[in-house]
């Protein structure tokens, strides 16, 4: 995700894991499957949904219970963890405070179910019988999502309906159990394993739908439109609906790239940045694996937000900010969507990589308004200012990088650690080992971890295995020992 703090052009968020994850399998291996039908009512701002979920047990353990994140419940009035901080409320709530919720109506084919978690954020389902390794179990979850009027991942904006995290999604599993992810406003509190998706959305006929998946069928009857999409081996699935969308399209290496917008005087330039960044990242890191990519202008209180095969770009950005955000969010297709991470505990890894991948893109495309020297210099200046301010206020500054999102005191602190320090680390690493070894390490990281949830050590190992003595380098950055 790309943020802006106060008047500054903000930075971006995500993460990589310290745990041993069950992970996602190669494309030929079995994965879990979501078949989702959802119907949107624009008058009541509600989405009525049903998820036919097939869980495939790719672990070595047996399960008697499955847990699902209910991210939409973070938008209710009495939520323990608010979706936005007080500093972003004015930008998010464009029409006064508004609330939403995600309520589970029923779960079929199970022994029992209840809503649990520290913030009513988890659906716990007791199975009728254990599911053993390499076996499957099917559930049906009926739910209702009420959408707040808010410029956020999940909500009704002035010009669009954002449907990120719009369905109950299985918690990622580690050797320590299922990861229950409270909705902290700092960073992106999402850790998901890959699955196959078939999604059908029904909406008013005047709406268009931008989606993570490839359109399979579309029909209109009785003033209602129905669109069905498919997507394989994806970490999650998102949609944006609007009755104002215009679309311009391009193609890169057989990938259909669509830019959906309603207020962009330079739509072709935005599309060009989307296409050129996908082409550059594919050549530099490894091929883009999905058949389509939707880049979508919408209401969003931060700069942008990434989902597999779909990126949200705030309609509040100026031209150059919009271009930078498109490139950054597209970089997340590699560092978050295809190569996953534990965004709850290592918020620097995919964010830092997405930031530095953007630096590399603009360095290779000098026609744009950004340079490596300028971007890294700005990040360094901002980081040093943060360090100085926190030292003055608290007497010391914690610059360690592997922290749970709940341990950051503010978005200002989070952005400087995850975004700025992450960018600085990768730039110094590149200077230390040279361009060839740096790019080779990122290629190896991508190839070794596509469809998986990679740990920090997985990333470090791709550079250390090239004969580089870098253990001390990474340790100094991650533990906050280095002075920048």
Beta strands, then each sheet from edge to edge (+ up, - down):
strand 1: 32-41
strand 2: 46-56
strand 3: 63-69
strand 4: 101-108
strand 5: 112-116
strand 6: 122-131
strand 7: 136-146
strand 8: 154-156
strand 9: 161-163
strand 10: 169-170
strand 11: 173-174
strand 12: 177-178
strand 13: 195-204
strand 14: 208-211
strand 15: 214-221
strand 16: 224-234
strand 17: 239-242
strand 18: 246-252
strand 19: 255-261
strand 20: 292-298
strand 21: 304-307
strand 22: 310-314
sheet 1: 4+ 7- 2+ 1- 13- 16+ 15-
sheet 2: 5+ 6- 3+ 10-
sheet 3: 8+ 9- 17+ 14-
sheet 4: 11+ 12-
sheet 5: 18+ 19- 20- 22- 21+
end
